[in-house]
């Protein structure tokens, strides 16, 4: 005999609506009661009917996610953390990987998510037309990249403040020839490289250091790109004594290039990254730590809150904490003539 939600409710001594809220992770149920209902449901072999729930609530129990590069560490980490939150609440994820201008244009022209999802999490920065297209869906919207934008709950960090702390650390150590490995060829409309570059230039100006275009190179936000960029910087007529890489992956590529050129870190060149990648501690990389997984978790949590409490005004922007983590790849510049 098929076990119904009413059977679980009678066995647990609660209402059917309480069983539904408990098993779908909804608020309004104490931890004790939720645990009791979960145990009863497991004992009876009850499985919630997704189709019945959808018909009753008008929901699809699916969250749409749009992203530019799933293969990149940052986006994959944010997505994994968000998916765990959605899954625990009984939602599936419908992923759209918009890595090329063509697929991105096709997505925003056709909007295949319409009537297929209850909310959308964006891991890319939409332009005005794309933002308007997403708002036209009439569902809660959240983003884990970029700054505030109308109609979205944005969870992110202060990119400029983070980059400033990294470059200022190098200046305070006494470095004057400070290079930067950026990501100017990143995803469409991505503001992160722009904000971090401006912070780099601002700190140099505050320190009375004239910026040198020869000390900037594009690392494409990859390890391989960081290695190529570091090699380019080393070919300058006056190479840098320190380098700020806008991501840890590019910083790791820079470290590999320095090893291949038989240069010691930090004796010959200091390197500081950005992210606190899971391997940063392994290689002893000084970096700006940001809660990458935490941004995905928080964005997902806020989306679910909007679905559960539609009358509540969602926050427009949530700024997550960042901090400079000092490890083994930065030190004062070596005095001239010392080998």
Secondary structure, DSSP 8 states (H G I E B T S, - for coil): ----HHHHHHHHTS-HHHHHHHHTT-SSS-HHHHHHHHHHHHHHT----HHHHHHHH----EEEEEES-TTSHHHHHHHHHHHHHHHHTT-EEEEEE--SHHHHHHHHHH-TTTTT-SEEEESS---HHHHHHHHTT-SEEEESSSS--TT-EEEE--HHHHHHHHHHHHHHTT--SEEEEE-TT-STT--HHHHHHHHHHHHHHHTT----GGGEEE-TTSHHHHHHHHHHHHTSTT--SEEEESSHHHHHHHHHHHHHTT--TTTT-EEEEEE--TTTTTTT-EEEEE-HHHHHHHHHHHHHHHHH-TTS---SEEE--EEEE--SS------TT--
